[in-house]
Amino acid sequence: MTEKLILKKAIGTALNAEGFTRKGNSWFLRGADTVVVINLQKYEYDELYFINLGIGLRALGSDEFPAENHCHIRARLERLFPQRRDLIIEASTINHDNALVEGFKDFLSTEVSPFCSKCLTIEGLKTLLDSKKIPQTFVTAAARAFLGLTDQA
């Protein structure tokens, strides 16, 4: 199995078990207020994949399967979980250790999935924004206005 398929299968196994659905290189979790997208993107200059997280706000016109780069809140996974940056980068690099992928699957299930679940409601998003777990710099101007955010920090 190629390295991309190993990583893709690991992500799929962890996220599908948490209620995500897959379309292409993206996994989607839908809530009443938002759609959370986790996307696997190949870095063209190295043997690395980026794992992007996007949140589309339904009130601002997000569809059922928004492209991550069209979401109202966007970040790379290692920016949202800086304490796990090494794990994320190492697991996303081609020629990684398969044992590392197992640890990465556990991280997706125990940390990323609960984070995404909090993002499914406006209240949950505001809590994550207030606690700076999602920096406002990752939020579009339209979403900041909709969410009533005034601080740019």
C-alpha positions as CSV (number, residue, x, y, z in Angstrom):
1,M,0.0,0.0,0.0
2,T,1.4,3.4,-0.9
3,E,2.2,5.9,1.8
4,K,-0.6,8.2,0.8
5,L,-3.1,5.3,1.0
6,I,-1.8,4.3,4.5
7,L,-2.3,7.9,5.7
8,K,-5.7,8.2,4.0
9,K,-6.9,4.9,5.4
10,A,-5.7,5.9,8.9
11,I,-7.6,9.2,8.7
12,G,-10.6,7.5,7.2
13,T,-10.7,4.8,9.8
14,A,-10.5,7.2,12.7
15,L,-12.9,9.8,11.3
16,N,-15.5,7.5,9.9
17,A,-15.8,5.9,13.4
18,E,-16.6,9.3,14.7
19,G,-19.4,10.0,12.2
20,F,-17.5,11.8,9.4
21,T,-18.3,11.0,5.8
22,R,-15.7,11.0,3.0
23,K,-15.8,12.6,-0.4
24,G,-12.5,12.6,-2.3
25,N,-9.6,13.7,-0.1
26,S,-12.0,15.3,2.5
27,W,-14.1,14.1,5.4
28,F,-17.2,16.0,6.5
29,L,-19.0,16.3,9.8
30,R,-22.4,18.1,9.6
31,G,-24.2,19.9,12.4
32,A,-27.2,22.2,12.6
33,D,-25.1,25.3,12.3
34,T,-21.9,24.2,10.5
35,V,-20.1,21.7,8.4
36,V,-16.6,20.7,9.5
37,V,-14.1,19.6,6.8
38,I,-10.9,17.8,7.2
39,N,-8.9,17.7,4.0
40,L,-5.7,15.9,3.0
41,Q,-3.5,18.0,0.7
42,K,-0.2,16.9,-0.9
43,Y,2.6,19.4,-0.6
44,E,4.1,19.7,-4.1
45,Y,7.7,20.4,-3.1
46,D,8.3,17.6,-0.6
47,E,7.1,14.2,0.5
48,L,4.5,15.7,2.9
49,Y,0.8,16.0,3.2
50,F,-1.0,18.9,4.9
51,I,-4.1,18.2,7.0
52,N,-6.4,21.2,6.7
53,L,-9.5,21.8,8.9
54,G,-12.3,24.1,7.6
55,I,-15.6,25.1,9.2
56,G,-18.4,26.3,6.9
57,L,-21.1,28.3,8.5
58,R,-24.5,27.3,7.2
59,A,-26.0,30.8,7.9
60,L,-23.4,32.2,5.5
61,G,-24.2,29.8,2.7
62,S,-22.0,26.8,3.3
63,D,-23.2,23.8,1.3
64,E,-23.2,20.1,2.3
65,F,-19.7,19.4,1.0
66,P,-17.8,22.7,1.0
67,A,-14.2,22.7,-0.3
68,E,-11.9,23.4,2.7
69,N,-10.5,26.5,0.9
70,H,-14.1,27.9,0.7
71,C,-14.8,27.6,4.4
72,H,-15.3,30.5,6.8
73,I,-12.8,29.3,9.3
74,R,-9.6,27.6,8.1
75,A,-6.4,26.3,9.6
76,R,-3.8,23.6,9.3
77,L,-4.2,20.9,11.9
78,E,-0.8,21.6,13.5
79,R,-1.8,25.2,14.0
80,L,-4.9,24.2,16.0
81,F,-3.0,21.6,18.0
82,P,0.5,23.1,18.4
83,Q,1.3,20.7,21.3
84,R,0.9,17.8,18.8
85,R,2.7,19.4,15.9
86,D,5.5,16.9,15.8
87,L,3.1,13.9,15.7
88,I,1.0,15.6,12.9
89,I,4.0,16.4,10.7
90,E,5.7,13.1,11.2
91,A,2.6,11.1,10.5
92,S,1.9,13.2,7.4
93,T,5.4,12.6,5.9
94,I,5.9,9.9,3.3
95,N,8.1,7.1,4.6
96,H,6.7,7.5,8.1
97,D,6.7,4.7,10.7
98,N,3.5,2.8,10.6
99,A,3.4,2.7,14.5
100,L,3.3,6.5,14.3
101,V,0.2,6.3,12.1
102,E,-1.5,4.3,14.9
103,G,-0.7,7.1,17.4
104,F,-2.0,9.6,14.9
105,K,-5.3,7.7,14.5
106,D,-5.7,7.8,18.3
107,F,-5.0,11.6,18.3
108,L,-7.7,12.0,15.6
109,S,-10.2,10.0,17.7
110,T,-9.5,11.4,21.1
111,E,-8.6,15.1,20.4
112,V,-9.5,16.1,16.9
113,S,-13.0,14.6,16.7
114,P,-14.2,16.1,20.0
115,F,-12.8,19.5,18.9
116,C,-14.8,19.1,15.6
117,S,-17.9,18.2,17.5
118,K,-17.7,21.4,19.5
119,C,-17.5,23.3,16.2
120,L,-20.9,22.0,15.0
121,T,-22.8,24.7,16.9
122,I,-22.4,28.5,17.0
123,E,-22.2,28.3,20.8
124,G,-19.4,25.7,20.7
125,L,-17.5,27.8,18.1
126,K,-17.8,30.9,20.2
127,T,-16.5,29.0,23.2
128,L,-13.5,27.8,21.2
129,L,-12.9,31.3,19.9
130,D,-13.2,32.9,23.3
131,S,-10.7,30.4,24.8
132,K,-8.3,31.1,21.8
133,K,-8.4,27.4,20.8
134,I,-9.3,28.9,17.4
135,P,-7.4,32.1,16.8
136,Q,-9.5,34.8,15.2
137,T,-6.9,35.2,12.5
138,F,-8.3,31.9,11.0
139,V,-11.8,33.4,10.7
140,T,-12.9,35.3,7.6
141,A,-14.3,38.9,8.1
142,A,-17.8,37.8,7.2
143,A,-17.7,35.0,9.8
144,R,-16.3,37.4,12.4
145,A,-19.1,39.8,11.8
146,F,-21.7,37.1,11.9
147,L,-20.3,35.7,15.1
148,G,-20.1,39.1,16.7
149,L,-16.3,39.1,17.1
150,T,-14.6,42.4,17.5
151,D,-11.1,41.5,18.8
152,Q,-8.7,40.7,16.0
153,A,-6.3,38.9,18.4
